[in-house]
Amino acid sequence: MLKLLIFTFLISSPTLAYNVSIEGEGDLKDCVSDQSEEMFHCLNDEGENFLIKNKNWEFIALKKDSKGAYSPVEVYYISDKNDTPIFSASFNRHDLEEEEKPRYQGPLNDYINNERYLYNDFFKDNDKKQINSGKERLDKFFKESKLEIEKKKRSIEEKIKSKKFRIKLKDGQEVKCTRSNRENCSLLNCEEDAQGIERKILNPKSSFFIQLESFGFKSNQFTVPENTVLGLYDNSGNELISYTESDSSVFSPEMLVPAKFKGNPRLFNDLKEPAYKSSLSHNLRGCEQKTINKFLDIYDQTQKDLRDASMLQYIDIANGILESNYINDESIPGSSCYYRGAYYSPPAYKKALETAVMSKRTISMDRAQELLDLAAFRKDIAWDYTIDGCYARAHIMARLFEDQGVHVDKAWLRGSLQIPGQAKGMNWGYHVAPLVYVEGANGEVQEMIIDPSISQKPITPKEWASIMNVNFDETQQVSYPTPTNTAFYNKTSYSVTNTNPYWPDYNDKLTEYDKESMAQETMIEFGGSPQSNEEWDQWEY
């Protein structure tokens, strides 16, 4: 009898034949597969479902959580019952970077950003033939998921085309909104709030785009209320989409826009984009002409605000790294200190001292040319690949010049920089190269940049910038780090540091060994010849 019970248990238990490693889950062992091992269904310890599918030599996966929401997840590894690998994902350093948390949530966001893509990846090609893997559990979950996402799509499309909505404001107010009766006029007209502000929300009848930007009007004049819109709901109060405000980041969205737009940074970020004007015209094409003109006037005024904005450089420490941005003058913290045109948090000022130029010991122009020729001859520096790697080239050259007994610093230029020799529109976000101090026959000292990637002779900062299609006379001389949002405000910024910084933002946790190792690896990756000697300081000439 005991033998019979054991046999019955074994044949009725799931076959734990596969091991699947999934993002955020570790190893899933309760998995079944179709005969071709192209499709898998797994369960985690909480009973949540995972569907894994082979697509274009990679494996993709979806997760259905305990609340019924679907989301994409990464597949790291799959092996069979004998631990024979079926799939192993490739990684790079960007895979390990923490992703920004999504700002939107709710059923409309879930469908637009997750479920419609999952439907295309997992279910669309199976419309005419239902899956029949022979594994009842897999087939059941596949069919149920397909039907659920199709049902949600129909529901979302029905709700987004409704006439009546509600919005929820930052202070908790709920305001009723009605869709315009004019065909192709994608506006929701909202009642006045308690402060007398009337809002118009651009909201096309589409389940393919997220639109939650509101335009405020008081006495028929455009205004940006601080009481921003945080959510859109159907007329029964069911959430469609909501916006999660920023966390306690050092540089909040409210700081990074002109003071006029502090109450609605999202709207400014849309209005500043050149393409947004055509988007406005398209979405408003069915509205009255005076309404179209009013919105286009708002766009034009925002472009003027962008040019005239009073934005100041602020430097602080974010996640242990010295960072810089242009922020509006109303957002400068009261505890800031001011030094040479920039505002600092006290800890940031102390850390910034580690990057300061301490000497300007000079050399001759002939010596500067010798250094450039010495660097250009180096086979371990990837001179033929200029799209990326300036940080590595600059660091290798700086250490080489210092080994020659020369004082050297680093010059940093940030903005929208045309890459020399590349098609128009191929831009760097920043560029860095070694800088030396050359004394002429008349005793005048001139900063000269050594950058064989773009010039075969030492050049002045103005010449250096000009090669990248930048007018150096209009470039802002700033403190390091150059502001991250320099290009956002259609500016260019320039600063000089000692040779400590490796990246455009300063991380003092990097040791010299870290920096030299990363530089060497980067150059090899981009086509440089590996060193013949394992010791970093023994160069191959």
Residue pairs with C-beta under 8 A, 6 or more apart in sequence:
14 30
14 32
14 137
15 32
16 29
16 30
16 31
16 81
17 31
17 32
17 33
17 80
17 81
18 29
18 31
18 32
18 33
18 40
18 42
18 78
18 79
18 80
18 81
18 86
19 27
19 28
19 29
19 31
19 77
19 78
19 79
19 80
19 83
20 27
20 28
20 29
20 31
20 40
20 42
20 50
20 52
20 75
20 77
20 78
21 27
21 28
21 75
21 76
21 77
21 78
22 28
22 42
22 50
22 52
22 61
22 63
22 73
22 74
22 75
22 76
23 73
23 74
23 75
23 76
24 73
25 44
25 50
25 73
28 42
28 43
28 44
28 50
30 42
30 43
30 44
31 40
31 41
31 42
31 43
32 40
32 41
32 42
32 135
32 137
32 138
33 39
33 40
33 41
33 133
33 135
33 138
34 40
34 131
34 133
34 134
34 135
34 138
35 133
35 134
37 54
37 80
37 86
38 53
38 54
39 51
39 52
39 53
39 54
39 131
39 133
39 138
39 142
40 50
40 51
40 52
40 53
40 78
40 138
41 49
41 50
41 51
41 52
41 135
41 137
41 138
41 141
41 142
42 49
42 50
42 52
43 49
43 50
44 50
46 66
47 66
48 63
48 64
48 65
48 66
49 63
49 64
49 141
49 145
50 61
50 62
50 63
50 64
50 73
51 61
51 62
51 64
51 122
51 141
51 142
51 145
52 59
52 60
52 61
52 75
52 78
53 59
53 60
53 61
53 121
53 122
54 87
55 121
58 75
58 87
58 89
59 75
59 78
59 87
59 89
60 72
60 75
60 121
60 122
61 72
61 73
61 74
61 75
62 70
62 71
62 72
62 73
62 118
62 121
62 122
62 145
63 70
63 71
63 72
63 73
64 70
64 141
64 145
65 71
68 148
69 110
69 114
70 110
70 114
70 115
70 118
70 145
70 148
70 149
71 110
71 114
72 114
72 117
72 118
74 89
75 87
75 89
76 88
76 89
77 85
77 87
77 88
77 89
78 85
78 86
78 87
78 88
79 85
79 86
80 86
101 244
101 247
102 109
102 113
102 244
103 243
103 244
104 113
104 210
104 212
104 241
104 242
104 243
104 244
105 241
105 242
105 244
106 231
106 239
106 240
106 241
106 242
107 152
107 155
107 156
107 239
107 240
107 241
108 156
108 160
108 207
108 210
108 232
108 240
108 241
109 210
109 241
111 152
111 153
111 156
111 207
112 207
112 208
112 209
112 210
113 210
115 149
115 152
115 153
116 149
116 153
116 207
116 208
118 149
119 146
119 149
119 150
119 153
122 142
122 145
122 146
123 142
123 145
123 146
123 149
126 146
130 139
130 143
131 138
131 139
131 142
131 143
132 139
133 139
133 142
153 207
156 207
157 207
159 234
159 238
159 240
160 203
160 205
160 206
160 207
160 240
161 205
162 179
162 234
162 235
163 178
163 179
164 176
164 177
164 178
164 179
164 234
164 235
165 176
165 177
165 178
165 179
165 188
165 203
165 232
165 233
165 234
165 235
165 240
166 174
166 175
166 176
166 177
166 232
166 233
166 234
166 235
166 237
167 174
167 175
167 177
167 188
167 190
167 199
167 201
167 214
167 229
167 231
167 232
167 233
168 174
168 229
168 230
168 231
168 233
168 242
169 175
169 193
169 227
169 228
169 229
169 230
170 226
170 227
170 228
170 229
170 230
170 245
171 227
173 193
173 194
173 227
174 233
175 190
175 191
175 192
175 193
175 199
176 190
176 191
177 188
177 189
177 190
177 191
177 199
177 201
178 188
178 189
178 190
179 187
179 188
179 189
179 203
180 186
180 187
180 188
180 189
180 286
180 287
182 286
182 287
182 288
183 286
184 285
184 286
185 284
185 285
185 286
185 287
185 288
185 291
186 202
186 203
186 204
186 205
186 211
186 283
186 284
186 286
187 200
187 201
187 202
187 203
187 284
187 287
187 291
188 200
188 201
188 203
189 198
189 200
190 198
190 199
190 200
190 201
190 214
191 198
192 198
193 199
193 225
193 227
195 218
195 225
195 227
196 218
197 216
197 217
197 218
197 223
197 225
197 227
198 216
198 217
198 218
199 214
199 215
199 216
199 217
199 229
200 214
200 215
200 217
201 211
201 212
201 213
201 214
201 215
201 229
201 232
202 211
202 213
202 215
202 280
202 283
202 284
203 211
203 212
203 232
204 211
204 283
210 241
212 229
212 231
212 232
212 241
212 243
212 266
213 264
213 266
213 267
213 270
214 228
214 229
214 264
214 267
215 222
215 267
215 295
215 298
216 222
216 223
216 224
216 225
216 264
217 223
222 294
222 298
222 301
224 260
224 261
224 262
224 263
224 264
224 267
225 263
225 264
226 262
226 263
227 263
228 263
228 264
229 243
230 242
230 243
230 245
231 239
231 240
231 241
231 242
231 243
232 239
232 240
232 241
232 242
233 239
233 240
234 240
243 266
246 252
246 253
246 254
249 318
250 316
250 317
250 318
250 323
251 314
251 316
251 318
251 323
251 325
251 327
252 331
253 265
253 266
254 262
254 263
254 265
254 331
255 314
255 325
255 327
255 328
255 331
256 265
256 325
256 326
256 327
256 328
256 485
256 488
257 265
257 268
257 269
257 328
258 268
258 305
258 306
258 309
258 310
258 311
258 328
259 310
259 328
259 329
259 330
259 331
260 305
261 267
261 268
261 305
262 328
262 330
262 331
268 302
270 276
271 298
271 299
271 302
271 303
272 302
272 303
272 306
272 488
276 299
277 296
277 299
280 292
280 295
280 296
280 299
281 292
281 296
284 291
284 292
284 295
285 292
306 489
306 490
307 490
309 328
309 489
310 328
310 329
311 326
311 327
311 328
311 329
311 489
312 326
312 327
312 328
312 329
312 332
312 342
312 343
313 324
313 325
313 326
313 341
313 342
313 343
313 478
313 479
313 483
314 324
314 325
314 326
314 327
314 331
314 332
314 336
314 342
314 343
314 344
315 322
315 323
315 324
315 342
315 343
315 344
315 345
315 348
315 349
315 352
315 479
315 481
316 322
316 323
316 324
316 344
316 345
316 347
316 348
317 323
317 345
317 347
317 348
317 351
320 507
320 509
321 505
321 506
321 507
322 348
322 351
322 352
322 355
322 481
322 505
322 506
322 507
322 508
323 481
323 484
323 505
324 342
324 478
324 479
324 480
324 481
324 482
324 483
324 484
324 505
325 483
325 484
325 485
326 483
326 485
326 486
326 488
326 489
326 491
332 343
333 345
335 345
335 346
336 343
336 344
336 345
337 343
337 344
337 346
337 349
338 344
339 349
339 479
340 479
341 477
341 478
341 479
342 478
342 479
344 352
351 506
351 508
352 479
352 480
352 506
354 500
354 506
354 508
355 480
355 497
355 498
355 500
355 501
355 506
356 497
356 498
357 409
357 496
357 497
357 498
358 498
359 407
360 407
360 437
360 445
361 406
361 407
361 437
362 437
362 438
362 439
362 445
363 371
363 406
363 436
363 437
363 438
363 439
364 438
364 439
365 438
365 440
365 448
365 458
367 406
368 436
368 438
368 448
368 450
368 458
369 457
369 458
371 400
371 401
371 404
371 406
371 436
371 450
372 450
372 452
372 456
372 457
372 458
374 400
374 404
375 381
375 397
375 400
375 401
375 450
375 452
376 383
376 452
376 456
377 541
378 396
378 400
378 539
378 540
378 541
379 528
379 529
379 540
380 396
380 520
380 523
380 524
380 528
380 529
380 530
380 531
380 539
380 540
381 393
381 396
381 397
381 523
381 528
382 389
382 393
382 523
382 524
382 526
382 527
382 528
383 393
383 452
383 453
384 527
385 526
385 527
386 419
386 420
386 421
386 422
386 453
386 454
387 419
387 422
387 426
388 526
389 522
389 523
389 526
390 428
390 431
390 432
390 433
390 453
391 432
391 502
391 503
391 504
391 519
391 522
392 518
392 519
392 520
392 522
392 523
393 433
393 453
393 519
393 523
394 410
394 432
394 433
394 434
395 499
395 502
395 515
395 516
395 519
396 516
396 519
396 520
396 523
397 408
397 433
397 434
397 450
398 408
398 410
398 434
398 499
399 499
399 516
400 539
401 408
401 434
401 436
401 450
402 408
402 499
403 537
406 436
407 436
407 437
408 434
408 435
408 436
408 499
409 434
409 435
409 436
409 496
409 497
409 498
409 499
410 432
410 433
410 434
410 435
410 496
410 497
410 498
410 499
410 501
411 432
411 433
411 434
411 435
411 447
411 449
411 461
411 464
411 494
411 495
411 496
412 430
412 431
412 432
412 480
412 481
412 482
412 494
412 495
412 496
412 497
412 501
412 504
413 430
413 431
413 432
413 464
413 465
413 468
413 470
413 475
413 482
413 492
413 493
413 494
414 429
414 430
414 431
414 482
414 483
414 484
414 486
414 487
414 492
414 493
414 494
414 504
415 429
415 430
415 470
415 475
415 486
415 487
415 491
415 492
415 493
416 427
416 429
416 487
416 490
416 492
417 427
417 428
417 429
417 430
417 431
417 468
417 469
417 470
417 492
418 424
418 426
418 427
418 468
418 469
418 470
419 426
419 427
419 428
419 468
420 453
420 454
420 467
420 468
428 468
429 487
430 482
430 504
431 468
432 504
433 449
433 450
433 451
433 453
433 464
434 449
434 450
434 451
434 499
435 447
435 448
435 449
435 450
435 461
435 496
436 447
436 448
436 450
436 458
437 445
437 446
437 447
437 448
438 445
438 446
438 447
438 448
438 458
439 445
439 446
440 446
446 460
447 460
447 461
447 496
448 458
448 459
448 460
449 458
449 459
449 460
449 461
449 464
450 458
451 459
451 464
454 464
454 467
454 468
455 463
455 464
455 467
459 467
461 472
461 494
462 472
462 473
464 472
465 471
465 472
465 475
465 492
465 494
466 472
470 492
471 492
472 494
474 492
475 491
475 492
475 493
475 494
476 486
476 491
476 492
476 493
476 494
477 493
477 494
477 495
478 493
478 494
478 495
479 495
480 495
480 496
480 497
480 501
480 506
481 495
481 501
481 504
481 505
481 506
482 493
482 494
482 495
482 504
483 493
484 504
484 505
486 492
486 493
500 506
500 508
502 510
502 515
502 518
502 519
516 536
517 536
520 531
520 536
524 530
529 540
531 538
531 539
531 540
532 540
533 540
